[in-house]
Amino acid sequence: MSSLERKLELKGVDNPKLPLFLGGMGADISNMELAVAVGIAGGVAVRSSVAMDVITPNSEWFKDEGISVKLDNAGRMGIAEAVELELKYTREKIEGATGEQAAVGINIMCALERDYEESVRGAVNGGANVIISGAGLPLDLPKLVEKYAGKNHNISLVPIVSSARAAKIICNRWESNHHCKPDLIYVEGSKAGGHLGWHYETTQEPDFIEKYDVARLITEVEDWMEKSGNDVPLIAAGGLKSYEGIEKMLKNPNVVAVSVATPLALTQESGFKNEYILQLAKNTVSISDKSPCGYPFVVADDGPLVVAQKNDNDAFPICPGLIATRGMSYDPEKIKCLGYVWPISKGKDCPAFDSENKQCSAITKGNVGVPLITLGYNGEELLKRVAKEGLPTAAQRMEELIG
């Protein structure tokens, strides 16, 4: 039993949960195994929709369970069908272990426009309790959820913001266009991992980390809510890596939960291949401007980036066909070009395409099986600890985080 006294009430979920969300890390870093571990511990099990159309049909877990999936000619399944299957199976595993209703969520990135609506449809059909959305402003998320779940649904809708201005824009648009407001607002600070909600130039300012720390951003959002008469519960994210830090954040009555990613990514169950985590143990982290989705993101300095960005300063494409995380098995000879790059290569050909052999370089040059490594600014310290103590299990890390 956690020593955290606060409990989280979510609509559609009968039993209160611990006020801790697993950060939705793609592609497949917040995988089935990690999400289930967080859910069993009493937290909110959040998955990421990124590349599920490729990840799910290649998942070892589904193969071991004898669950077959329907593929198209490119070797993918529909993103909606993949999201639905992943969420249903995550719930089944948690509820089978605990005998209680699970709280299952998904993070869907606005920047992945091709898959956005279908990911929402899959989340609804998969029984998601929470849909979290960022990497852009999810201005029409309520309309899409209502389209597939009906007006009186029990799904909590949670936009991600990194400023009071973003919160204002979203709340005003949802109120005027959709006659609703967010169930929670996810406030993400400068110490978060993955994609960041600022211009790259802002992230290079000397005081960026301190100026946009999550505690300061929450104060900024609270000030706006007080002046505007809005009253939306907040989730704090970015740099929360200890019980003490979480407990301190939850003393704020407006903060009903925290989101934790990097500490749980560096566990035995996460989608990062364990050998890569150990290789990264001496790394530092920095902010790159070569995000596959057009946003700055925090990367391990010597992390294995999937596509050779050195040859193209204008594009950093990530093809889902090249992503192979721990729970997946790929036969390089069977990989087919998916015909698009992530998300846009500014009208140029994909740098990973081997024009001489008319095939993806994943096949001709063996560039396969390497995940994109993104971490938060608490990654450095945690990686040093991993180098000294070895990889903890997710259960061990959850015990540290929630007491």
C-alpha positions in Angstrom: 0.0 0.0 0.0 1.4 3.4 -1.0 2.0 5.9 1.7 0.7 8.7 -0.6 -2.4 9.9 1.0 -3.9 11.6 -2.1 -6.1 9.4 -4.3 -7.2 10.2 -7.9 -10.9 10.0 -8.9 -11.4 9.4 -12.6 -14.9 9.3 -14.2 -15.8 5.9 -15.3 -13.4 4.3 -12.9 -15.1 2.8 -9.8 -12.1 2.7 -7.4 -9.7 5.6 -6.8 -6.2 5.3 -8.1 -2.8 6.4 -7.0 -2.1 9.9 -8.3 0.5 8.7 -10.7 0.3 8.4 -14.5 2.8 6.5 -16.5 4.2 8.9 -19.1 3.1 7.8 -22.6 6.4 7.2 -24.3 6.6 6.1 -27.9 7.4 4.1 -29.8 6.4 1.3 -27.4 8.6 2.4 -24.6 5.5 2.6 -22.4 4.8 -0.9 -23.6 2.4 -3.5 -22.4 4.7 -4.9 -19.7 5.6 -1.5 -18.2 2.0 -0.2 -18.3 0.7 -3.4 -16.6 3.3 -3.1 -13.8 2.2 0.5 -13.2 -1.4 -0.5 -13.2 -0.9 -3.4 -10.8 0.8 -1.0 -8.4 -2.3 1.2 -8.5 -1.3 3.9 -11.0 -2.8 4.9 -14.3 -1.4 2.7 -17.1 -0.8 5.0 -20.1 0.3 3.7 -23.5 1.5 5.7 -26.5 -0.2 5.3 -29.9 3.0 6.0 -31.9 3.6 3.4 -34.5 1.2 0.9 -33.0 0.1 -0.2 -36.5 3.7 -1.6 -36.9 4.5 -2.5 -33.3 1.4 -4.6 -32.5 1.6 -7.1 -35.4 5.3 -7.7 -34.5 4.8 -8.0 -30.8 6.2 -11.1 -29.2 3.5 -10.9 -26.4 0.6 -11.2 -28.9 2.3 -14.1 -30.6 2.9 -15.9 -27.3 -0.8 -15.5 -26.5 -1.8 -16.9 -29.8 -3.6 -13.6 -30.8 -3.6 -13.1 -34.6 -3.8 -9.8 -36.2 -5.0 -8.8 -39.7 -2.4 -7.1 -41.8 -2.5 -5.1 -45.0 -0.2 -5.4 -48.0 2.4 -3.2 -46.3 2.6 -5.5 -43.3 0.7 -3.2 -41.0 -2.6 -3.4 -39.2 -4.9 -0.4 -39.0 -3.9 2.0 -36.3 -7.4 2.0 -34.8 -7.4 -1.8 -34.5 -3.9 -1.8 -33.1 -4.7 0.8 -30.4 -8.0 -1.0 -29.5 -6.2 -4.4 -29.1 -3.3 -3.0 -27.1 -5.6 -1.1 -24.6 -8.0 -4.1 -24.1 -5.1 -6.4 -23.5 -3.4 -4.0 -21.1 -6.7 -3.7 -19.1 -7.2 -7.5 -19.1 -3.7 -8.1 -17.7 -4.0 -5.6 -14.9 -7.5 -6.6 -13.9 -6.6 -10.3 -14.0 -3.7 -9.6 -11.6 -5.6 -7.2 -9.2 -9.2 -8.2 -9.4 -10.1 -4.5 -9.6 -11.0 -2.2 -12.3 -7.9 -0.8 -14.1 -7.4 2.8 -15.2 -6.0 2.7 -18.7 -5.0 5.7 -20.8 -3.3 6.6 -24.1 -1.1 9.5 -25.2 -1.9 10.5 -28.8 0.3 13.1 -30.5 -1.4 15.8 -32.5 1.7 16.0 -34.7 0.9 12.6 -36.2 -1.9 13.9 -38.3 -2.2 10.9 -40.5 -3.1 8.6 -37.6 -4.8 11.1 -35.1 -8.5 10.5 -35.7 -8.0 6.7 -36.1 -6.0 6.6 -32.9 -8.8 8.3 -31.1 -11.3 5.8 -32.6 -9.1 2.9 -31.4 -8.9 4.5 -27.9 -12.6 4.7 -27.6 -13.2 1.2 -28.9 -10.4 -0.1 -26.7 -12.1 1.3 -23.5 -9.6 4.0 -22.7 -10.5 5.8 -19.4 -8.1 8.7 -20.3 -7.0 10.2 -23.6 -3.9 12.5 -23.2 -2.9 14.6 -26.2 -0.1 17.1 -27.0 2.7 17.8 -29.4 0.4 20.4 -30.8 -2.9 21.8 -29.5 -5.7 19.1 -29.4 -8.4 21.7 -30.3 -10.9 19.2 -31.7 -10.3 16.2 -29.4 -13.8 16.5 -27.8 -15.5 16.4 -31.2 -13.6 13.3 -32.2 -14.3 11.5 -29.0 -18.0 12.4 -29.2 -18.1 11.1 -32.8 -17.1 7.6 -31.7 -18.2 7.5 -28.0 -21.3 9.6 -28.0 -22.0 12.8 -26.1 -22.3 11.3 -22.6 -19.1 9.3 -22.6 -17.0 8.6 -19.5 -13.5 9.3 -21.0 -11.3 11.9 -19.3 -9.9 14.3 -22.0 -6.5 15.7 -21.0 -4.6 18.2 -23.1 -0.8 18.7 -22.6 0.4 22.3 -22.2 3.6 24.1 -21.4 2.2 27.5 -20.8 -0.8 29.3 -19.5 -1.3 30.7 -23.0 -1.8 27.2 -24.4 -4.2 26.3 -21.6 -6.2 29.5 -22.3 -6.4 28.7 -26.1 -7.5 25.1 -25.5 -10.1 25.9 -22.8 -11.6 28.8 -24.7 -11.8 26.7 -27.9 -13.3 23.7 -26.2 -15.9 25.9 -24.4 -16.9 27.8 -27.5 -16.8 25.0 -30.1 -17.6 21.9 -28.0 -19.3 23.2 -24.9 -17.0 21.5 -22.5 -13.7 21.9 -20.7 -10.8 19.6 -20.1 -11.2 17.0 -17.3 -7.6 17.6 -16.4 -4.8 19.7 -17.8 -1.4 18.1 -18.1 1.3 20.7 -17.3 4.7 19.6 -18.7 7.8 21.4 -17.6 11.3 21.8 -19.0 12.8 18.7 -17.4 10.4 16.4 -19.3 11.7 13.9 -21.8 10.7 13.3 -25.4 9.1 16.2 -27.2 9.0 19.7 -25.7 6.4 22.4 -26.2 8.7 25.3 -26.9 10.6 26.7 -29.9 14.1 25.2 -30.2 15.7 28.6 -29.7 13.8 29.0 -26.4 15.3 25.7 -25.1 18.8 27.0 -25.8 18.4 30.0 -23.4 20.7 29.8 -20.4 17.9 29.9 -17.9 15.5 27.6 -19.8 15.4 24.7 -17.3 14.8 27.0 -14.3 12.5 29.4 -16.1 10.1 26.7 -17.4 10.3 24.3 -14.5 7.0 22.5 -13.9 6.4 24.2 -10.5 6.7 27.6 -12.1 4.4 26.7 -15.0 1.8 25.4 -12.6 1.8 28.7 -10.8 1.4 30.5 -14.1 -1.6 28.2 -15.1 -3.1 28.7 -11.6 -2.9 32.5 -12.0 -4.7 32.3 -15.3 -7.4 30.0 -14.0 -8.0 32.3 -11.0 -8.3 35.4 -13.2 -10.5 33.6 -15.8 -12.7 31.7 -13.5 -11.6 28.3 -14.8 -11.2 25.5 -12.3 -9.5 22.5 -13.9 -7.5 19.9 -11.9 -3.8 19.7 -13.0 -1.3 16.9 -13.6 2.3 17.8 -13.1 5.0 16.4 -15.4 8.7 16.8 -16.0 11.6 15.9 -13.7 9.6 14.1 -11.0 11.8 11.2 -10.0 11.4 10.6 -6.3 8.8 10.1 -3.6 9.8 13.4 -1.9 9.4 15.3 -5.2 6.0 13.8 -5.9 4.8 14.3 -2.3 5.8 17.9 -2.4 4.1 18.5 -5.7 0.9 16.9 -4.5 0.7 19.2 -1.5 -0.7 21.8 -4.0 -4.4 21.2 -3.9 -4.8 22.1 -7.6 -2.4 19.2 -8.6 -4.3 16.0 -8.4 -1.7 13.7 -10.0 1.8 13.5 -11.4 3.1 11.9 -14.6 6.4 9.9 -14.4 8.3 8.7 -17.5 12.1 8.5 -17.5 12.4 6.8 -14.1 10.1 4.0 -15.3 11.7 3.9 -18.8 14.9 2.9 -17.2 13.5 -0.4 -15.9 13.7 -4.1 -17.0 10.1 -4.0 -18.3 10.2 -0.9 -20.4 10.4 -0.9 -24.2 14.1 0.2 -24.3 16.2 -2.8 -25.0 18.1 -3.4 -21.8 21.5 -3.5 -23.4 20.9 0.0 -24.8 20.1 1.4 -21.4 23.3 0.0 -20.1 25.2 1.4 -23.0 23.8 4.8 -22.3 24.7 4.7 -18.6 27.7 7.1 -19.2 25.8 9.4 -21.4 24.6 13.0 -20.9 21.4 14.4 -22.4 20.7 17.5 -24.4 17.9 19.0 -26.5 17.9 18.2 -30.2 16.2 20.3 -33.0 15.9 17.2 -35.2 12.6 15.9 -33.9 10.6 13.5 -36.1 7.5 15.5 -35.2 8.9 19.0 -35.6 9.4 19.8 -31.9 12.6 20.0 -29.8 13.2 16.8 -27.9 15.5 15.5 -25.2 17.9 12.9 -26.5 20.8 10.9 -25.1 23.9 12.5 -26.7 25.3 9.2 -28.0 21.9 7.5 -28.3 21.3 5.4 -31.4 19.2 7.6 -33.6 17.4 5.6 -36.2 18.0 7.6 -39.4 21.2 9.4 -40.5 20.4 13.0 -39.8 23.9 14.1 -40.5 23.2 13.9 -44.2 20.1 16.1 -44.1 19.8 19.2 -41.9 16.3 19.9 -43.1 14.6 16.6 -42.2 14.7 14.0 -39.5 12.4 11.3 -40.8 11.6 8.2 -38.7 10.0 5.4 -40.5 7.9 3.1 -38.2 9.3 0.1 -40.2 12.8 0.9 -38.7 11.7 0.9 -35.1 12.3 -2.3 -33.2 12.0 -2.1 -29.5 12.5 -4.9 -26.9 9.2 -6.7 -27.3 9.3 -7.0 -31.1 10.8 -9.4 -33.6 11.6 -8.3 -37.1 12.7 -10.3 -40.1 14.7 -7.6 -42.1 14.0 -9.5 -45.4 10.2 -9.0 -44.8 10.2 -5.3 -44.1 8.4 -3.3 -46.7 8.7 0.3 -47.4 5.7 2.0 -45.9 5.7 4.8 -48.5 6.0 7.7 -46.1 8.3 9.4 -43.7 7.7 10.7 -40.2 6.1 13.1 -40.3 7.3 15.2 -43.3 10.6 15.4 -45.1 9.8 18.8 -46.6 9.2 17.4 -50.0 12.5 15.6 -50.2 13.1 11.9 -50.7 13.6 9.9 -47.5 17.3 10.0 -46.6 17.0 6.3 -45.5 16.0 5.2 -48.9 18.8 3.4 -50.8 18.3 4.7 -54.3 20.9 2.5 -55.8 19.1 -0.7 -54.7 15.6 0.8 -54.8 15.0 -0.3 -51.3 14.9 0.9 -47.7 18.4 1.0 -46.2 17.1 -0.9 -43.3 17.3 -3.9 -45.5 20.3 -3.1 -47.8 22.5 -1.7 -45.0 21.2 -3.6 -41.9 20.0 -0.4 -40.2 17.3 -2.2 -38.2 16.5 -3.0 -34.5 17.6 0.4 -33.1 15.2 2.5 -31.1 15.2 6.2 -30.8 16.5 7.1 -27.4 14.8 10.1 -25.7 15.1 10.8 -22.0 14.2 13.6 -19.5 16.8 15.7 -17.8 16.6 13.4 -14.8 18.0 10.7 -17.1 21.6 11.5 -16.5 21.5 10.9 -12.8 19.3 7.8 -13.2 21.6 6.3 -15.9 24.6 6.7 -13.5 22.6 4.8 -10.9 21.8 2.0 -13.4 25.5 1.7 -14.2 26.2 1.2 -10.5 23.3 -0.9 -9.3 21.9 -2.5 -12.5 18.4 -2.2 -13.9 15.5 -2.2 -11.4 12.2 -3.8 -12.1 9.2 -1.5 -12.6 7.7 -2.8 -9.3 10.9 -1.7 -7.5 10.8 1.7 -9.1 7.1 2.2 -8.3 7.8 1.4 -4.7 10.4 4.1 -4.6 8.1 6.6 -6.3 4.9 6.0 -4.3 6.3 4.9 -1.0 
